[in-house]
Amino acid sequence: MTGQNATSQDTQTQESQAVQSDRPERELYLDAAASDAVPASVIEAMTPFLTEGYGNPSSVHASGKTAARALDAARASFATDLGAHAGDVIFTSGGTEADNLAVKGIALAQIRREREARAAAASASTPARASTPASASPHSPAHRILISAVEHPAVAQSAQWLHDFFDFEVVRIPVDAQAHIDLDALSREARRGATLACIMMANNEVGTIEPVSRAVRICHDAAVPVHVDAVQAAGTIPVDFRGLDADTLAVSGHKFGAPKGLGALLTRSRVAIEPIVSGGGQERGLRSGTPNVAGAIALAVALHEACAGMEERDAHLAASRDALIKAICEAVPGATLTGDPVNRLPGHASFTFPNVNGEALLVDLDARGIEVSSGSACAIGRHEAPGTLLAMGLSETEAKSALRFSFREPLHHTDIRRIAQALHASMTALHAM
C-alpha cells in the first residue's frame, strides 16, 4: 500500500468515526399524543381474524357466525371499558370520522325532522298548520352549533361544513388562559337554543382536562345535546360515557395502542343521527361498510390493556411529567408551561420558548434524537400558529414557539436529563444563528 493510499484510508476512517460519534443516542419518542406503537399482544389478538377467521360477520355460514361472535365480544369489551353499553358502540375508521358522524349526523337528522314536519303540515287539511314552518316551532332548536374555541379540526371543520352548506350558525365558546371552556358563556349560548354543543374532554395541544361533566349538565338543562371528543382522553384517563351522560363520544384507537384507522362513536339512542356513509346499513344503520373484525378486536384489546392499572400508571406518568416540566424550566430560562399546571393529562407537557420558532426547535431536537411535536399533528406542515394557544390569548409569535412533549410510559431520570440538556443546546444553537 502506498503512503498516499494509507493516508487516504486513515482520513476516511477518521471521518467515519466522527460521523458515528455525531450520531445521537437512541431516539426518544415524545409524540404519543399524535400516535403510539401497537403492542405485540394487540397484533397477536387481531392476526387470526386476518388469516383464519376472516369471514364477513354479515354472512350466515359458519365462518360468518364466528366473525360475528368475535365482533360482538369486541364491542362488549370496548363498551365496558368506556362505561357504555354494547349497543352504544359504532365502530368507525378513527376519531375524525366519529366526530364527523356526530356533528354532521345530528344536524342532518334535525334537518330531516324539520323537512318531514313541513311536509306533514303542508298535507294537513288545516291551512293554518300548513302555513307554519316546523322551524318556527318553539320546540325546534335553533340551527346553531356550539363548539369550544379549542376544538380539534375534525369538530371545528364539521361545524364549518354545516355553516357552508346548510347555513348553521357556528358559535365558538371562549376559553381562559389555561384552555378551560368558559362555562358561563356556554350557559348563555345554550339557553338561546342550539342543535348541538361540542366539548373536548382533554386538549390535544396543551393537555388541559376540560370540565366536561359540568358542561354536559349545563347544556342538558337547556335541552341541548352534547358531543364529547374524547380522543386524547380514552385509554389515558378514565372515561365513563353513561356516567358522564353525554349524547355522543368519539374515540381513536391509535392514541392508546391500536393500529391507525380504527375508532368508534358512542351514541345514546335518545339522539337521532343521520348516517353520512350510505350502503348496507351496518353498525345500526349509522356506518355502512363491511365491519373490520380484526380492527374491532385490536381496539378492544388495546383499550382494555390501557385501562388495566391505569390509576397506578397515571401516577407514575404524572410524576415523570412534573419532573420533566421542572427540568425544562430550569434548563431554559423563559420557558413557559401552557395549559392547566395541575388538571392536565398525566403524560403531557407543553411549553412556549423565548425568541425561537417552534418548528426550527423541533428540527434541531430531532437531529439530537428527541422527537416532539410543535402542535396538533393534524396541522403540521401548514406553518400556522396553534389555534388553541391563540384562543388562550397568546400572540402569534408566542404560539409559534410552542412544543409538546407527550408519552405513555414513565420517563427515566436519565431521559429527563437528556431532554433538558438537548433543549438547552438547541436553544443556544438557534439563538447563535
Backbone torsions as a table, in degrees:
resi	resn	phi	psi	omega
1	MET	NA	132.6	180.0
2	THR	-75.5	160.1	179.1
3	GLY	-60.8	-35.8	-178.7
4	GLN	-66.5	-43.4	179.5
5	ASN	-64.9	-40.5	179.3
6	ALA	-61.4	-42.8	179.2
7	THR	-63.5	-40.0	-179.7
8	SER	-64.7	-42.5	179.9
9	GLN	-65.3	-41.5	177.7
10	ASP	-60.2	-41.0	-179.5
11	THR	-63.8	-43.2	179.4
12	GLN	-64.0	-39.8	178.9
13	THR	-63.0	-43.0	179.6
14	GLN	-64.1	-40.6	179.8
15	GLU	-65.2	-41.0	179.1
16	SER	-62.7	-43.6	178.5
17	GLN	-63.7	-36.8	179.3
18	ALA	-65.4	-42.3	179.0
19	VAL	-62.6	-43.3	179.7
20	GLN	-62.7	-39.5	-179.1
21	SER	-71.0	-23.2	179.3
22	ASP	-81.7	-16.2	-179.7
23	ARG	-66.5	139.1	-178.6
24	PRO	-70.0	164.9	172.1
25	GLU	-65.1	-176.2	-179.8
26	ARG	-53.4	145.5	-179.8
27	GLU	-65.5	139.0	172.4
28	LEU	-102.0	111.2	-178.2
29	TYR	-87.3	113.1	-177.0
30	LEU	-125.6	45.2	-179.9
31	ASP	-134.0	39.6	-178.4
32	ALA	-65.2	-23.0	177.1
33	ALA	-67.1	-20.3	177.1
34	ALA	-88.2	-42.0	178.0
35	SER	-175.7	163.9	-178.5
36	ASP	-143.6	168.5	-178.5
37	ALA	-69.8	155.6	175.8
38	VAL	-96.8	118.7	-179.8
39	PRO	-62.8	152.7	179.1
40	ALA	-58.8	-34.9	-179.1
41	SER	-63.5	-34.7	178.7
42	VAL	-70.6	-44.5	178.2
43	ILE	-61.5	-41.6	-179.7
44	GLU	-64.0	-37.7	-178.3
45	ALA	-71.7	-35.9	-175.5
46	MET	-86.5	-26.5	-172.8
47	THR	-57.1	-43.1	-179.8
48	PRO	-58.2	-25.2	-179.4
49	PHE	-89.4	4.2	169.4
50	LEU	-103.0	-26.0	-172.3
51	THR	-115.2	-24.1	-176.6
52	GLU	-126.2	-59.4	-179.6
53	GLY	-87.9	57.2	-171.0
54	TYR	-93.6	9.3	-177.8
55	GLY	-62.1	156.3	175.9
56	ASN	-77.5	122.2	-175.8
57	PRO	-64.9	-10.3	176.4
58	SER	-88.0	-9.2	180.0
59	SER	-78.7	153.8	-175.2
60	VAL	-97.9	-3.8	178.7
61	HIS	-79.2	178.1	-173.1
62	ALA	-59.9	-43.6	-179.6
63	SER	-63.7	-38.3	178.0
64	GLY	-65.8	-40.9	179.3
65	LYS	-66.5	-35.6	177.1
66	THR	-63.2	-44.4	178.7
67	ALA	-64.6	-39.0	-179.8
68	ALA	-64.4	-41.0	178.3
69	ARG	-63.9	-40.3	178.4
70	ALA	-64.7	-40.0	178.9
71	LEU	-64.3	-43.0	179.0
72	ASP	-63.3	-41.2	180.0
73	ALA	-65.5	-41.4	178.1
74	ALA	-63.2	-42.1	-179.8
75	ARG	-62.8	-42.9	-179.0
76	ALA	-65.5	-43.9	179.1
77	SER	-63.9	-45.2	-179.2
78	PHE	-60.5	-44.5	-179.2
79	ALA	-63.4	-44.1	-178.5
80	THR	-58.7	-42.2	-178.0
81	ASP	-72.3	-9.5	177.6
82	LEU	-114.6	14.0	179.2
83	GLY	64.8	34.5	-177.2
84	ALA	-121.4	174.5	171.4
85	HIS	-97.5	153.3	-179.1
86	ALA	-56.1	-37.2	-179.9
87	GLY	-69.6	-10.8	178.1
88	ASP	-79.0	-18.6	-166.6
89	VAL	-89.7	123.0	172.1
90	ILE	-114.9	112.0	180.0
91	PHE	-74.5	138.6	-178.3
92	THR	-133.6	-174.5	179.2
93	SER	-87.9	3.7	179.1
94	GLY	149.1	-174.2	-178.6
95	GLY	-66.9	-36.0	-178.6
96	THR	-63.0	-47.2	178.4
97	GLU	-64.0	-39.9	179.4
98	ALA	-61.4	-44.2	177.5
99	ASP	-62.6	-43.9	179.1
100	ASN	-60.8	-44.9	-179.0
101	LEU	-62.1	-40.8	-179.4
102	ALA	-67.8	-53.9	-173.3
103	VAL	-67.7	-52.3	-179.3
104	LYS	-71.1	-40.8	-175.9
105	GLY	-63.9	-41.2	179.6
106	ILE	-68.1	-41.5	179.1
107	ALA	-66.9	-42.4	-179.6
108	LEU	-67.3	-32.5	176.3
109	ALA	-64.7	-37.2	176.8
110	GLN	-65.4	-42.0	178.3
111	ILE	-61.1	-41.7	178.3
112	ARG	-61.9	-44.8	-179.8
113	ARG	-59.8	-43.4	-178.6
114	GLU	-66.9	-38.7	179.0
115	ARG	-65.3	-43.0	179.1
116	GLU	-65.8	-37.4	178.8
117	ALA	-66.2	-39.5	178.0
118	ARG	-65.6	-39.3	179.3
119	ALA	-65.2	-40.5	178.3
120	ALA	-65.5	-40.2	179.7
121	ALA	-66.3	-38.3	-178.3
122	ALA	-67.3	-30.8	-178.4
123	SER	-88.4	-6.2	-179.6
124	ALA	-70.6	154.5	-177.6
125	SER	-77.0	-20.4	-177.6
126	THR	-84.5	116.4	-178.6
127	PRO	-57.1	-35.3	-177.2
128	ALA	-63.6	-38.7	179.7
129	ARG	-68.1	-39.4	-178.3
130	ALA	-66.2	-27.2	-176.5
131	SER	-84.9	-5.1	-176.6
132	THR	-105.4	109.6	-180.0
133	PRO	-66.4	148.7	-179.0
134	ALA	-61.1	-31.3	-177.2
135	SER	-67.3	-14.2	179.3
136	ALA	-87.5	-7.6	-179.6
137	SER	-64.1	138.3	178.1
138	PRO	-64.4	-16.0	-179.9
139	HIS	-92.1	-3.9	-179.5
140	SER	-93.1	121.1	-176.5
141	PRO	-66.7	149.4	178.4
142	ALA	-63.1	152.8	178.0
143	HIS	-79.4	71.8	-179.0
144	ARG	-133.7	140.3	174.9
145	ILE	-117.2	122.5	178.3
146	LEU	-96.6	126.5	176.5
147	ILE	-134.7	146.7	174.6
148	SER	-69.4	156.8	-177.1
149	ALA	-71.5	-4.1	-177.4
150	VAL	-118.9	21.5	-179.1
151	GLU	-67.4	153.6	175.8
152	HIS	-64.5	150.5	178.9
153	PRO	-54.7	-29.4	179.2
154	ALA	-60.6	-33.9	176.2
155	VAL	-84.2	-49.9	-175.6
156	ALA	-61.4	-42.4	-179.0
157	GLN	-74.1	-29.0	173.9
158	SER	-65.3	-41.8	176.9
159	ALA	-64.6	-41.1	178.5
160	GLN	-63.6	-37.0	176.8
161	TRP	-59.2	-42.2	178.0
162	LEU	-64.1	-35.0	175.3
163	HIS	-66.8	-46.3	-174.5
164	ASP	-66.7	-37.4	-173.3
165	PHE	-104.8	-21.2	-177.1
166	PHE	-131.1	8.7	173.5
167	ASP	62.7	29.3	172.6
168	PHE	-70.6	144.2	173.2
169	GLU	-84.5	129.6	177.5
170	VAL	-103.4	118.2	-178.0
171	VAL	-109.1	118.7	-179.7
172	ARG	-94.9	118.5	-178.9
173	ILE	-83.9	126.3	-175.5
174	PRO	-68.0	164.2	176.1
175	VAL	-125.1	165.0	177.9
176	ASP	-89.0	-170.4	-174.7
177	ALA	-69.5	-10.6	177.0
178	GLN	-109.7	10.3	176.6
179	ALA	78.2	15.6	174.2
180	HIS	-78.2	136.6	177.4
181	ILE	-65.4	143.1	178.5
182	ASP	-79.0	103.2	-175.9
183	LEU	-68.9	-30.4	177.3
184	ASP	-66.7	-43.3	178.0
185	ALA	-64.7	-39.4	177.7
186	LEU	-61.6	-42.9	-179.7
187	SER	-62.5	-43.9	179.9
188	ARG	-60.2	-46.4	-176.5
189	GLU	-71.7	-36.4	179.0
190	ALA	-63.6	-38.3	180.0
191	ARG	-66.4	-20.7	176.5
192	ARG	-79.0	-9.8	179.4
193	GLY	97.8	142.9	178.1
194	ALA	-164.0	154.9	175.4
195	THR	-73.7	-37.2	-173.9
196	LEU	-162.5	147.9	169.8
197	ALA	-118.1	138.6	-177.9
198	CYS	-121.5	125.3	-176.7
199	ILE	-139.1	125.3	177.2
200	MET	-77.8	149.7	-179.2
201	MET	-79.7	-40.0	178.4
202	ALA	-143.4	136.1	-175.4
203	ASN	-77.3	133.9	-177.3
204	ASN	-73.9	-25.6	-174.7
205	GLU	-91.2	-39.5	-176.5
206	VAL	-119.6	-2.7	173.1
207	GLY	81.5	-0.4	-178.9
208	THR	-63.4	132.6	174.7
209	ILE	-90.3	124.0	-173.3
210	GLU	-83.8	155.1	176.8
211	PRO	-78.0	66.5	-170.0
212	VAL	-67.1	-41.6	-178.6
213	SER	-57.8	-44.9	179.0
214	ARG	-66.5	-38.7	179.5
215	ALA	-64.2	-40.5	178.4
216	VAL	-62.9	-44.7	-180.0
217	ARG	-62.0	-42.4	179.5
218	ILE	-59.6	-45.6	-177.0
219	CYS	-70.3	-41.7	179.8
220	HIS	-66.9	-32.3	175.3
221	ASP	-61.7	-25.2	178.5
222	ALA	-101.4	12.8	178.8
223	ALA	61.8	34.2	177.3
224	VAL	-109.4	121.3	177.3
225	PRO	-68.1	157.8	-173.7
226	VAL	-128.9	130.3	170.3
227	HIS	-104.7	131.1	179.8
228	VAL	-112.3	125.0	172.8
229	ASP	-89.4	104.8	-178.4
230	ALA	-106.9	25.6	-175.6
231	VAL	-58.6	-44.2	-179.2
232	GLN	-81.9	-13.1	-174.6
233	ALA	-93.7	-44.7	-174.0
234	ALA	-58.8	131.2	-178.4
235	GLY	83.8	-7.3	-179.9
236	THR	-114.9	-44.1	174.8
237	ILE	-129.0	160.5	-178.2
238	PRO	-60.7	137.0	175.8
239	VAL	-126.5	123.9	-179.6
240	ASP	-125.7	92.3	-173.4
241	PHE	-59.6	-51.1	-178.2
242	ARG	-69.5	-37.4	177.9
243	GLY	-65.8	-36.1	177.9
244	LEU	-69.5	-29.4	180.0
245	ASP	69.4	25.0	173.8
246	ALA	-69.9	160.0	179.3
247	ASP	-88.6	-36.8	173.7
248	THR	-142.4	156.8	-178.7
249	LEU	-151.8	131.0	-176.3
250	ALA	-102.4	141.7	-178.8
251	VAL	-136.5	145.3	177.4
252	SER	-127.3	126.5	-171.9
253	GLY	-69.6	-33.3	-173.9
254	HIS	-74.0	-2.6	173.2
255	LYS	-82.9	-15.1	-178.3
256	PHE	-132.6	24.8	170.3
257	GLY	106.7	5.4	172.9
258	ALA	-93.7	161.0	176.7
259	PRO	-63.0	158.4	176.5
260	LYS	-65.5	154.2	179.3
261	GLY	86.6	18.5	179.6
262	LEU	-131.6	136.2	178.3
263	GLY	-167.1	-168.6	-178.7
264	ALA	-160.4	153.8	168.5
265	LEU	-116.8	124.2	172.7
266	LEU	-90.8	133.8	-175.9
267	THR	-134.6	147.4	170.9
268	ARG	-97.8	143.2	-177.3
269	SER	-65.4	-18.0	-178.1
270	ARG	-70.3	-16.0	-178.4
271	VAL	-108.9	129.6	179.2
272	ALA	-81.5	136.7	179.5
273	ILE	-132.9	130.7	175.4
274	GLU	-90.8	127.7	179.2
275	PRO	-64.2	146.7	177.4
276	ILE	-108.5	-2.3	173.2
277	VAL	-122.6	120.9	-178.0
278	SER	-93.8	151.2	179.6
279	GLY	162.8	-134.9	-171.6
280	GLY	-79.1	-4.2	175.0
281	GLY	81.6	24.2	176.9
282	GLN	-69.4	171.0	179.1
283	GLU	53.0	57.1	179.2
284	ARG	59.3	25.7	179.4
285	GLY	78.7	3.6	-175.5
286	LEU	-98.8	-16.0	-177.0
287	ARG	-150.1	84.6	-176.9
288	SER	-67.8	154.0	-179.4
289	GLY	130.8	147.7	179.2
290	THR	-59.0	125.0	-177.4
291	PRO	-61.3	140.4	177.8
292	ASN	-89.5	90.1	-174.5
293	VAL	-64.4	-47.7	179.4
294	ALA	-59.7	-39.8	178.7
295	GLY	-65.9	-40.1	178.5
296	ALA	-63.6	-39.7	177.6
297	ILE	-64.7	-42.7	177.8
298	ALA	-60.2	-43.4	178.0
299	LEU	-59.0	-48.6	-175.8
300	ALA	-64.8	-44.3	-178.5
301	VAL	-67.7	-44.7	-179.2
302	ALA	-62.1	-43.6	-179.9
303	LEU	-66.3	-41.7	-178.8
304	HIS	-62.5	-42.0	178.8
305	GLU	-67.2	-36.5	178.9
306	ALA	-67.4	-33.9	-178.0
307	CYS	-80.9	-23.5	-179.8
308	ALA	-68.9	123.9	-179.7
309	GLY	68.0	23.4	-176.0
310	MET	-60.2	-42.6	-176.1
311	GLU	-60.2	-46.7	-179.6
312	GLU	-68.1	-42.8	-180.0
313	ARG	-63.9	-41.4	179.9
314	ASP	-63.1	-34.6	177.8
315	ALA	-63.8	-42.2	178.3
316	HIS	-68.2	-39.7	178.2
317	LEU	-63.2	-42.8	179.9
318	ALA	-64.2	-37.5	177.4
319	ALA	-64.5	-42.5	176.5
320	SER	-63.1	-43.1	179.1
321	ARG	-58.6	-48.0	-177.3
322	ASP	-66.9	-36.8	176.7
323	ALA	-66.8	-37.7	178.0
324	LEU	-66.4	-42.3	178.7
325	ILE	-60.1	-45.2	-179.9
326	LYS	-62.6	-45.4	-177.7
327	ALA	-65.1	-40.3	-179.2
328	ILE	-68.2	-43.9	-179.6
329	CYS	-64.7	-30.8	176.6
330	GLU	-76.2	-35.7	-177.2
331	ALA	-77.6	-29.1	-175.9
332	VAL	-126.6	93.0	176.0
333	PRO	-57.5	133.0	-178.7
334	GLY	96.0	-11.5	174.2
335	ALA	-64.2	134.6	-175.3
336	THR	-124.8	123.9	177.1
337	LEU	-68.0	137.2	176.6
338	THR	-110.0	151.1	-178.5
339	GLY	89.7	-177.6	179.8
340	ASP	-69.3	125.7	-177.8
341	PRO	-70.7	-17.5	-177.2
342	VAL	-116.4	-56.2	-174.7
343	ASN	-86.3	71.6	-176.7
344	ARG	-136.9	166.9	178.9
345	LEU	-59.1	142.2	-172.4
346	PRO	-66.8	-31.5	-178.9
347	GLY	-109.9	44.5	-171.8
348	HIS	-141.4	122.0	174.2
349	ALA	-136.6	131.6	-177.6
350	SER	-134.0	144.9	-173.4
351	PHE	-141.6	159.7	160.2
352	THR	-111.5	151.1	-175.7
353	PHE	-125.1	145.1	-173.6
354	PRO	-75.1	133.8	169.0
355	ASN	56.4	44.7	179.3
356	VAL	-152.5	152.2	176.0
357	ASN	-91.8	130.2	-175.8
358	GLY	-60.3	-39.2	179.5
359	GLU	-64.3	-41.7	179.0
360	ALA	-64.8	-39.9	179.0
361	LEU	-66.3	-39.9	178.1
362	LEU	-60.1	-46.0	-178.4
363	VAL	-64.0	-41.5	-179.6
364	ASP	-67.0	-40.5	177.4
365	LEU	-65.2	-37.2	178.9
366	ASP	-61.0	-39.7	177.4
367	ALA	-64.8	-21.0	178.5
368	ARG	-96.8	8.0	176.7
369	GLY	85.1	15.8	178.9
370	ILE	-112.1	113.5	-175.6
371	GLU	-103.5	113.3	-178.3
372	VAL	-130.8	-171.6	179.4
373	SER	-129.1	153.3	175.9
374	SER	-103.0	14.8	177.9
375	GLY	154.0	-154.3	178.9
376	SER	-64.3	131.2	179.2
377	ALA	-63.5	-22.6	-179.5
378	CYS	-77.8	-5.9	-179.5
379	ALA	-118.2	-0.2	-178.0
380	ILE	-63.2	142.0	178.6
381	GLY	97.5	-12.3	-179.1
382	ARG	-95.7	-7.8	176.1
383	HIS	55.5	35.9	177.8
384	GLU	-101.2	152.3	173.5
385	ALA	-68.3	136.6	179.2
386	PRO	-55.9	125.7	-176.2
387	GLY	-61.9	-34.0	179.3
388	THR	-60.6	-45.0	-177.7
389	LEU	-67.6	-36.3	176.3
390	LEU	-64.8	-41.4	178.8
391	ALA	-64.9	-27.0	178.2
392	MET	-78.9	-5.1	176.7
393	GLY	101.8	4.6	178.4
394	LEU	-76.4	153.0	175.5
395	SER	-72.7	165.6	178.8
396	GLU	-63.3	-38.4	178.3
397	THR	-64.1	-44.4	177.8
398	GLU	-62.5	-43.8	-177.4
399	ALA	-63.9	-35.2	-179.0
400	LYS	-76.1	-4.5	177.7
401	SER	-97.0	7.3	-170.9
402	ALA	-79.8	146.4	169.7
403	LEU	-134.3	149.6	179.3
404	ARG	-121.7	131.6	177.2
405	PHE	-115.5	117.3	-177.9
406	SER	-137.1	141.7	-174.1
407	PHE	-153.9	153.1	-178.2
408	ARG	-113.5	-1.6	174.0
409	GLU	-124.8	142.2	180.0
410	PRO	-56.8	146.8	179.6
411	LEU	-91.0	140.8	173.9
412	HIS	-75.4	151.4	-177.3
413	HIS	-61.5	-28.4	177.3
414	THR	-70.2	-33.4	176.4
415	ASP	-67.5	-40.7	179.1
416	ILE	-63.0	-43.4	178.1
417	ARG	-62.8	-41.9	179.9
418	ARG	-63.6	-40.8	178.9
419	ILE	-61.7	-46.8	-179.3
420	ALA	-63.2	-42.0	179.2
421	GLN	-65.9	-40.7	178.6
422	ALA	-64.3	-40.9	178.2
423	LEU	-62.3	-44.8	179.4
424	HIS	-61.1	-44.5	179.5
425	ALA	-64.5	-40.9	179.5
426	SER	-65.2	-44.1	179.5
427	MET	-62.7	-42.8	179.2
428	THR	-62.1	-44.1	-179.6
429	ALA	-64.9	-42.6	-178.0
430	LEU	-71.6	-35.5	177.9
431	HIS	-69.9	-23.8	-179.4
432	ALA	-80.0	-13.0	-177.9
433	MET	-74.1	NA	NA
